[in-house]
Amino acid sequence: MQEGGLMYQAFIFLLAAVVSVPVAKRLGLGSVLGYLLAGAAIGPYALGLVGHNVEGIMHFAEFGVVMMLFLVGLELRPALLWKMRLPILGLGGLQVILSTLFFTGIGLLLEFPWQNALAVGLILALSSTAIVLQSMNEKGLMNTEAGQNAFAVLLFQDIAVIPMLALLPLLAISESTVMASTLGLSGWQHGLLVLIAISAIIIGGRVLLRPVFRIIASTKLREIFTASALLLVIGIALLMDLVGLSAALGTFIAGVVLADNEYRHELEAEIEPFKGLLLGLFFISVGASINFTLLMQEPLVILSLVLALIMVKFAVLITLAKLFKLQASEQWTFTFALAQGGEFCFVLFSFTSQHQILPESIIAPLVVVVALSMAFTPLLMIINERWVQPLFISINKSYKPADTIDDGITQVIIAGFGRFGQIVDRSLTLNGFTTTVLEHDAAQIENLRKFGHKVFYGDASRQELLQAAGASTAKMLVVAIDDHEKALEIIALCKKHFPHLKLFARAAGRIQAHEFHKMGVDVFVRETFHSALNLSEQVMTSLGLAE
């Protein structure tokens, strides 16, 4: 068996994850640190179990980041973007600008040419979307003030990578590389090609994908929808790679474009399992990429740079947190979470190497610095959780999100949008309650959309789809479908995985109502019972019986 064989490497990566992550979780270190430690152990600079082609493995593993940003984009509906405009543009914009200025200044003090100093400053201003979101989700911090503001900063950073990719070639000291392009085009031609590619993603997402998804959904074959979701992500990634842009940015734009699409939740549910697995592979690859040989050769230099990176980010972030008046305890959570380099740093360092913008003597140690800063992030989060947060009296015993605030969070999920479900939804929305509606009939969805109804395609009996629809934060689930067996399946699923949901169900008759009662449904209504009573009342009134 060859050491570098695909099956062998897959076995080693999976074994490392299965062994290290549960141990790390049991020790309270979090899954991200478990993945990073596993990667460091099996990497070429430690046990050497995965050979020396870590860069190739990381290039594949970055597909997990691509999928993650696609899912992040799917959550960014225009209303949410508008609501978050101040933290995105203000907090996020100032963080990138101030961090770039500080790191550029440090580069100039180290006697870098100003072009190199500015390039390094721009790259190190970025934080890790993958590690921060994973860590905050595990600790239940995403709906806190710190979590929402951290998400806004990360969102601005991810968007800022687009102009950075356009600016960095202009900083090349060698003029021959300034107008270079992966396709041999001049600068304006390459810019035009990028504009055409992004326009194609936006127009295609708005115009072409809805009827395509409707046709696919009408087949009622889950595996075809899964294949279509993966085809969409991979196709956009290839298009972005062709024009010399980051695949993650392209899929992020596609996600934003599809945020209002009725098939959004189904896309989330199909891609989520692949994202989780590949994101774990990415974290392992980051750990494996830490060059311990270089670290051992110049330990003081590398560790000093890591400390400088974290301290500069700390200074900028805590200042901005105070300026934007975050609560005292939230300021520190926000700061600890974002004080690292990011996965886009690897992308941009590779980009600067290809375009001869930065010399290898600068790139090599900084790649190690960024990887180490990412590895230290889970430890920083633990320090914040165990020793910093208890200092604040206002902090509770846990970081449970404020689930009493319903603004922006789904209150009621309705499964099934036939005549019964439509009446329920109309009554709730007219009284100001927020709903998320799931319907498994693609033709029904298309008809309802013509009348302005916002309905999402998906099978509510799938756990990952309910999760994507907001079942973790919703208060109630209304089962309004006419398939009784499917309704029982949904109820059993919610009882097991979402026990906090209050369940309301539509029963076809007495037998079905009795089964709902046995399963612990909170409220169930026989669909013909009340209408029959009402009609009986009308008949008796017409016969002269006094009301």
PELINSUL-V340013 format. One record per backbone hydrogen bond with DSSP energy under -0.5 kcal/mol. CO is the residue of the C=O (numbers start at 1). NH is the residue of the N-H. If there is no record, write none. Layout:
CO|NH ; CO|NH
This chain:
2|5 ; 5|9 ; 6|10 ; 7|11 ; 8|12 ; 9|13 ; 10|14 ; 11|15 ; 12|16 ; 13|17 ; 14|18 ; 15|19 ; 16|20 ; 17|21 ; 19|23 ; 20|24 ; 21|25 ; 22|26 ; 23|27 ; 24|29 ; 24|30 ; 25|28 ; 30|34 ; 31|35 ; 32|36 ; 33|37 ; 34|38 ; 35|39 ; 36|40 ; 37|41 ; 38|42 ; 39|43 ; 41|47 ; 42|49 ; 42|50 ; 43|46 ; 43|48 ; 48|51 ; 50|53 ; 52|54 ; 53|57 ; 54|58 ; 55|59 ; 56|60 ; 57|61 ; 58|62 ; 60|63 ; 61|64 ; 61|65 ; 62|66 ; 63|67 ; 64|68 ; 65|69 ; 66|70 ; 67|71 ; 68|72 ; 69|73 ; 70|74 ; 71|75 ; 72|75 ; 73|76 ; 75|77 ; 77|80 ; 77|81 ; 78|82 ; 79|83 ; 80|84 ; 82|85 ; 84|88 ; 85|89 ; 85|90 ; 86|90 ; 86|91 ; 87|92 ; 88|93 ; 89|93 ; 90|94 ; 91|95 ; 92|96 ; 93|97 ; 94|98 ; 95|99 ; 96|100 ; 97|101 ; 98|102 ; 99|103 ; 100|104 ; 101|105 ; 102|106 ; 103|107 ; 104|108 ; 105|109 ; 106|110 ; 107|112 ; 108|111 ; 113|117 ; 114|118 ; 115|119 ; 116|120 ; 117|121 ; 118|122 ; 119|123 ; 120|124 ; 121|125 ; 123|126 ; 127|129 ; 128|132 ; 129|133 ; 130|134 ; 131|135 ; 132|136 ; 133|137 ; 134|138 ; 135|139 ; 136|141 ; 136|142 ; 137|140 ; 141|144 ; 141|147 ; 144|148 ; 145|149 ; 146|150 ; 147|151 ; 148|152 ; 149|153 ; 150|154 ; 151|155 ; 152|156 ; 153|157 ; 154|158 ; 155|159 ; 156|160 ; 157|161 ; 159|162 ; 159|163 ; 160|164 ; 161|165 ; 162|166 ; 163|167 ; 164|168 ; 165|169 ; 167|170 ; 168|171 ; 169|172 ; 173|175 ; 174|177 ; 175|178 ; 175|179 ; 177|180 ; 181|184 ; 186|190 ; 187|191 ; 188|192 ; 189|193 ; 190|194 ; 191|195 ; 192|196 ; 193|197 ; 194|198 ; 195|199 ; 196|200 ; 197|201 ; 198|202 ; 199|203 ; 200|204 ; 201|205 ; 202|206 ; 203|207 ; 203|208 ; 204|208 ; 204|209 ; 207|211 ; 208|212 ; 209|213 ; 210|214 ; 211|215 ; 212|216 ; 213|217 ; 214|218 ; 215|219 ; 216|219 ; 216|221 ; 217|220 ; 220|222 ; 221|224 ; 221|225 ; 222|226 ; 223|227 ; 224|228 ; 225|229 ; 226|230 ; 227|231 ; 228|232 ; 229|233 ; 230|234 ; 231|235 ; 232|236 ; 233|237 ; 234|238 ; 235|239 ; 236|240 ; 237|241 ; 238|242 ; 239|243 ; 240|245 ; 241|244 ; 246|250 ; 247|251 ; 248|252 ; 249|253 ; 250|254 ; 251|255 ; 252|256 ; 253|257 ; 254|258 ; 256|259 ; 258|261 ; 261|264 ; 262|457 ; 263|267 ; 264|268 ; 265|269 ; 266|270 ; 267|271 ; 268|272 ; 269|273 ; 271|275 ; 272|276 ; 273|277 ; 274|278 ; 275|279 ; 276|280 ; 277|281 ; 278|282 ; 279|283 ; 280|284 ; 281|285 ; 282|286 ; 283|287 ; 284|288 ; 285|289 ; 286|290 ; 287|290 ; 290|292 ; 291|295 ; 292|296 ; 293|297 ; 294|298 ; 296|299 ; 298|302 ; 299|303 ; 300|304 ; 301|305 ; 302|306 ; 303|307 ; 304|308 ; 305|309 ; 306|310 ; 307|311 ; 308|312 ; 309|313 ; 310|314 ; 311|315 ; 312|316 ; 313|317 ; 314|318 ; 315|319 ; 316|320 ; 317|321 ; 318|322 ; 319|323 ; 320|324 ; 321|326 ; 322|325 ; 327|331 ; 328|332 ; 329|333 ; 330|334 ; 331|335 ; 332|336 ; 333|337 ; 334|338 ; 335|339 ; 336|339 ; 338|340 ; 342|345 ; 342|346 ; 343|346 ; 343|347 ; 344|348 ; 345|349 ; 346|350 ; 347|351 ; 348|352 ; 349|353 ; 350|354 ; 351|355 ; 352|357 ; 352|358 ; 353|356 ; 356|174 ; 359|362 ; 359|363 ; 360|364 ; 362|366 ; 363|367 ; 364|368 ; 365|369 ; 366|370 ; 367|371 ; 368|372 ; 369|373 ; 370|374 ; 371|375 ; 372|376 ; 373|377 ; 374|377 ; 374|378 ; 376|380 ; 377|381 ; 378|382 ; 379|383 ; 380|384 ; 381|385 ; 382|386 ; 383|387 ; 383|388 ; 384|389 ; 388|391 ; 389|392 ; 391|393 ; 392|395 ; 401|403 ; 402|405 ; 404|406 ; 406|409 ; 411|475 ; 411|476 ; 412|436 ; 413|415 ; 413|478 ; 414|416 ; 414|438 ; 415|480 ; 418|422 ; 419|423 ; 420|424 ; 421|425 ; 422|426 ; 423|427 ; 424|428 ; 425|429 ; 426|430 ; 427|431 ; 428|431 ; 428|433 ; 429|432 ; 434|411 ; 434|412 ; 436|414 ; 437|456 ; 438|416 ; 439|458 ; 440|442 ; 441|445 ; 442|446 ; 443|447 ; 444|448 ; 445|449 ; 446|450 ; 448|451 ; 448|453 ; 449|452 ; 453|455 ; 456|439 ; 457|266 ; 458|460 ; 459|462 ; 461|463 ; 462|466 ; 463|467 ; 464|468 ; 465|469 ; 466|471 ; 467|470 ; 470|473 ; 470|474 ; 475|502 ; 476|413 ; 477|479 ; 477|504 ; 478|415 ; 478|480 ; 479|506 ; 482|484 ; 483|487 ; 484|488 ; 485|489 ; 486|490 ; 487|491 ; 488|492 ; 489|493 ; 490|494 ; 491|495 ; 492|496 ; 493|497 ; 494|498 ; 498|501 ; 501|503 ; 502|477 ; 503|522 ; 503|523 ; 504|479 ; 505|507 ; 505|525 ; 507|527 ; 509|513 ; 510|514 ; 511|515 ; 512|516 ; 513|517 ; 514|518 ; 515|519 ; 516|520 ; 516|521 ; 517|520 ; 523|505 ; 525|507 ; 525|527 ; 526|529 ; 526|530 ; 528|532 ; 529|533 ; 530|534 ; 531|535 ; 532|536 ; 533|537 ; 534|538 ; 535|539 ; 536|540 ; 537|541 ; 538|542 ; 539|543 ; 540|545 ; 541|544
